[in-house]
Every structure is written in C-alpha cells, then in structure tokens.
C-alpha cells in the first residue's frame, strides 16, 4: 500500500491521509479526557 502511494501525489494528499486522522484522534482524546475530569469533579 505504501509502495503504491510512492509515485508522488500532491502533498495535500499525504496531509489528508496521514496528518488529519492523527489530529482528529488527538482532539477526540482531549475531549474524552476533559469529560472524564469534569465528571470526576
């Protein structure tokens, strides 16, 4: 799969595929953590 992506698509493609899921995951973890903290209080 990674080898199939090597013939250089635009950088936006890599940004969408690789960076955005990580950003959403971090946001989701922060949201869950804040909800747990407020619920514990």
C-alpha positions in Angstrom: 0.0 0.0 0.0 2.7 2.4 1.0 4.7 1.5 -2.1 1.7 2.1 -4.3 1.5 5.7 -3.0 5.1 6.4 -3.7 4.6 7.9 -7.3 4.4 11.3 -5.9 0.8 12.6 -5.5 0.5 16.2 -4.3 1.5 16.9 -0.7 -2.1 17.7 0.2 -2.9 14.1 -0.3 -0.3 13.0 2.2 -1.6 15.7 4.6 -5.2 14.5 4.4 -4.3 10.8 4.7 -1.6 10.9 7.3 -2.0 14.1 9.4 -5.7 14.6 9.7 -6.6 11.3 11.3 -3.9 11.9 13.9 -5.3 15.4 14.6 -8.8 14.0 15.0 -7.6 11.3 17.3 -5.8 13.8 19.5 -8.9 16.0 19.6 -11.0 13.1 20.5 -8.7 12.0 23.3 -8.6 15.6 24.7 -12.4 15.7 24.6 -12.8 12.3 26.4 -10.2 13.3 29.0 -11.9 16.6 29.7 -15.3 14.9 30.0 -13.8 12.4 32.5 -12.2 15.2 34.5 -15.5 17.2 34.7 -17.4 14.0 35.6 -14.9 13.1 38.3 -15.4 16.6 39.9 
